[in-house]
Amino acid sequence: MVGAQSSARLEKSRLVIALGAKASLQHLPLTVAERLNFFAAEGLEVEILDLGTGVRAQQSVMEGAADVACGTFEGLLEPLARKHLLQAFVLLARAPQVAFGVSTRTMPMLKRVPDLRGRKIALAAPGTSAQLVAALVLARHGLTLKDVQLVDTGATGAALQAVRTGSADAIVHMEPVITMLEQKGDIRVISDTRSLKGSLDVFGGPMPSNSLFAPAPSVQNHPNTMQALTHAVVHALKWLQTAGPSDLIKAVPESYLLGDRGLYLASFGKIRESIALDGLIPDEGARTAVRTLARLDPAVLPEKIDLERIYTNDYARMAKEKFRA
């Protein structure tokens, strides 16, 4: 009865959330909210649509094929996203949660990042945080993305194969791929945004990453629905703060564990501190994102970006209070 009463107050009770690589740990808060019925508890019927990459997820929202998307915060600063008035309203990750690793097979003696010139670097997908981290690490050492060969590996299996067969000399990817390669000694990590400290080193400030966003008119005109969705996500974030190994294993679909529970838990341990605590997007983090993109993309002009239109913390504040996150 509670769920039915709640849904009656919602402007829209059925939502489609688009994302890329649903099984990735980057989307763990959404998996928890779905599996533990936190969406249903708020009167929502949510369909999570896996489109392979965050770029495609963002595109689906701009085209109206999905109500909400999960993707990187910095993606909302791109001119096309700003043209479509996309607005983030709850944060899932306080750091990009990707790492830059060099192959111990093809470059075992690498001492200088400039030695990657002309080499092949495997990416989770173009236009993602992985590409952003790759660009920043290379730029710090006088290189650009044009100085290397980027290889779009996408899924877990292809990424692992690229490194292990020697068809990639380095990789910038997310979990659990990086931990799988680390545990077998296939790579040496040279830059790591899975931790807050590592992310600070790369970006020079707090860098918000995965968030839920939608067209601003929808965020503003469906306040009860957006609040319910934010409640469910922050409930999941709160749950993850204290979840033990057995709790996590029970909550995650068996297929996500890739046949190795220990590996999955190790991967979770690598990114745990970077999972958002309360869903709030930090103002300083938003400014870091603007500065970062402006350094790499001449089309991003800080003075033309109105951050108040890019994100709102109104819903996350209410959820933080409700769940004491």
Secondary structure, 3 states (H helix, E strand, C coil): CHHHHHHHHCCCCEEEEEECCCCCHHHHHHHHHHHCCHHHHCCCEEEEEECCCHHHHHHHHHCCCCCEEEEECHHHHCHHHHHCCEEEEEECECCCCEEEEEECCCCCCCCCHHHHCCCEEEECCCCCHHHHHHHHHHHHCCCCHHHCEEEECCCHHHHHHHHHCCCCCEEEEECCHHHHHHHCCCEEEEEECCCHHHHHHHHCCCCCCEEEEEEHHHHHHCHHHHHHHHHHHHHHHHHHHHCCHHHHHHHCCHHHHCCCHHHHHHHHHHHHHHECCCCCCCHHHHHHHHHHHHHHCCCCCHHHCCHHHHECCHHHHHHHHHHCC
